[in-house]
């Protein structure tokens, strides 16, 4: 399964990172930094639909999306277009991401930045803090409820938001039990990579209104966004649809339904 391969690769990367800098060292460094203010989740709770715009060079399902990849310019364009948050892929093997992309983007823009990676070890949360992230991704399919709760608690001590990703009713209940305050439902099954945008609309009623609800994957048109708005979704995470557009401001305006 693709998700298992991604998780295994992440574990190998973490072990190599620990050889360079042990957990205690990176934990100490992260914990001595100024505590974050949960900027990511606050940014998603404004009026109307919030847009998390993704900086992504490639994906396992689509291959290389952006041959030319001026990631800083892309992030600045998203910020100028009014993105609530920016998601940055740091997974290097299948998404061709780099930690440096996140670090430079977080240093350049004021918009909160999500580290989009496959979190399999607490080490990666401390690492994300040091890189400048405002949030990390936690995937229910990779983490049991107890570990999920422990990782959310670590995020709280650092002032980071945790975007807890689910793909089923069972995973949704695990996210709620673990104390998630931001839940993303991924319309893409990470085991098969099939996409069903109606998954979000079916699961939305199961999440209390005080929990920020994010729809992820497969969102390409204004009609898609309108459908999710009508279902009470708070935010959408959009990657490929924006990455393939030369004029990202115009594309984001179109998804918002702004005419002009």
N, C-alpha and C positions, 0 to 999 in steps of 0.2 A: 504493500500500500504506500502511496505517495507520502502521506502524513507520517507514517512510521520512518520512512527514509529521511525525511526532513528532521524529525526528532533525533534520530540516531546521529545524523551529521551535526546537529546542534550540541549534542553531548560530547562529541569528539572535540569540537571547537572550544567548549567550556574547559575540558580537561587540559587542553593545550594552553589556554589563557591562564589557568591556575598555576601552570608550571612557570609562566613568566611573572605572574603576580598572584600570590596565594590569596584565598578568600578573606582572611583576617585583614590583610593589607587593603584590599579594595573596599571592604566593608567599613574600615576605619576612615578611609578617605571620603566615602559617600556620606557617612554619618556626621562628619565634621563640616560638611557643606551647609549652607543656609537651607532650612527646610522649605520645600516647595509649598505653593498655596493652592494645589489642586486646580491649576489653571485650565487644564484640559476639560475636565467635566463642567466647570463653571462656564466655559466658552460654548458648550453645547446646549445650555439651558436658556438661551435668549429667546426673543420672539421669533416665531416662524421656524422653518426647517434649517438646521445647521448643516454645513457641508464640511466634511473632513476630506481634504484633497490629497491624493497620494503621489509621492515621488517614487516611481518604480521603473527600472530599466527593463526587467524581464520577468517572466513567470513560467512555472513548469507547464502550464496548459497552453500558453500562447507563444512561448519562446521569447526572443528579443522583441520588445515593444518599441524601444527608442534606441536606434543605432547611435545617434548623437544624443548625448545625455548631459546638458548643461544644468545640473541639478540645483545649483544655487539660483540661477535665473528662473528656473521653473518654480522654486519655492517663493521667490520674490514676486513672481507673477500671481501665484495663488494668494499671497498675502494682499497684494494690491486689489485683487478681485473680490476680497472680502471673505476668504475661507475662514471658518471658525477655528480650524486646526489643520495641521499638516501631518500626514503619515509618511514615514520614511522607512523603506525596506533596508534592513542591514544584513539579511541572510545572503551569504556570498556565493553559494554554489548553484542554487536553482533560480534565484532572483537577481543574481549579480549585484547584490547590495554591498555596502561597506559601512563600517562604523564611522569612518571619516565623513561620509555624506551627512549623517545625522549630526555629528559634532559641528561641522561647518554651517549647516542650515540653522541649527539651534542658536548658534552664535550670531547669525546674520539677521534673522527675522524675530519679530516680537510675538508672532502667532505661536500658540502652544504646539509642541511637536510630540507625536507618538512614535515610539520605537516599535516598528513592525518586525517581529522576529518570532522564533519558536522558543518560548521560554520553558526550559526544562530544569533550570537550576536557579537558586536564589542569587547566585553569582551575577547572573545577567541583569537582575533588577538593580543591584548596586552599580553595575557597569553602566546601565542606562542613565542613572542619576548623574554619574561623572561625565557622561557624554553630553549632557544638557537636555535630556528628554523631560517632558512634563508628564508622560504616561507610558505605560508598557502594555503589551498584549499578553493576556493569559488565556489559553485555549483549553476549554473543559475536556476535550477529547484526549488531551495529553496529561491532565492533572486530576488526581482524585480530589474529593471534596476537602479533606483535611489539608492536603498540600495547597490547594487553591486558597483556602482560608489563611494559611500561614503566609503565602505570598502576598495576599491582599493586605495583611497586617504589616508586612515589611514595607509595602508601598505607602501605607499610612504613616509609618514612622519617618519616611523620607519626604512626605508631602507630594508623592506621585499619585496620579490617578491610575487605576487599573481598568482597562477595557477588557471585560471578561466575555469571551466568545463562546456561543453555544450554537448547536445545529439541530437540536431536538428538544422535545418537552422534558425529557429526563435530564439533559444537560442544563436546561434552563432552571430547573428546580435545584440542581447542584450549585449553580451560580448564586441563586438567591440564598440558599442555605449557608454558603460560604461568606455571605455578607457583601456581595457585589453591589456597587452603587451605579455602575455604568455597565450595561449588558449589550453586547452586539450579537445579533443573529446573522450568521453567515449563510446566505442563500446558496453558496457553493458547498457541496459536500466534499470535504477535504480528503475523503477516502476514494472518491470516484471522479471528483471535479465536475460533476453534473450540477447545473444551476436551476433553481426554482425560486423565482422572486416572490411567489405567493407564500413561501414559508414564513416570512416576516409578518405578513398580515394575519396568518393563522395563529402565530405564537404571541403577537402583541397583547391580546387581552389577558394573558397569563402573568404579565409583569405589572406590578403596582405603578401608579402614575408618578410617584416620587423617585422611581428608578429611571435614569436616563436610558432610553432605548435607541440603539443604533442599528440601522440596516446596512449590511455589507454585501458586496458582490452582485454583479449582473445588472446594475442600475445604469442605464444608458440614455434614457430619453426623459423629456419633461413629463410625459405620461406616466413613466415609472415613478418619478418623484411625487407627482400628484396623487397617485394611488397610495403611496406610503404616507403622505401627509394626511390623507383622508382616514387612514388606519390609525393615526395617532403616533406615528414614529417621530422621534425628536431630532434625529440626525441621520445622515447617510454618509457612508464612506465610499468614495468613487476613485478608482484608479485608472484602469485601461481607457475608459471613455474620455477622460481628460488628457491622459498622456498622449493619445493619438491625435489630439487637436493642436494645430499650430497656434491658434489664438485662444488661450485658455480662459481669459477674461470673458470673451464672447461666448465660449462654450458654457461657462458656469452661469452666465446671465440667462442663457437658453434653458438650462436645467431649472433655474429659479422661476422661469416664466416671465423674465424681464424683457420687454420689447423696446428696441431702440438701437 
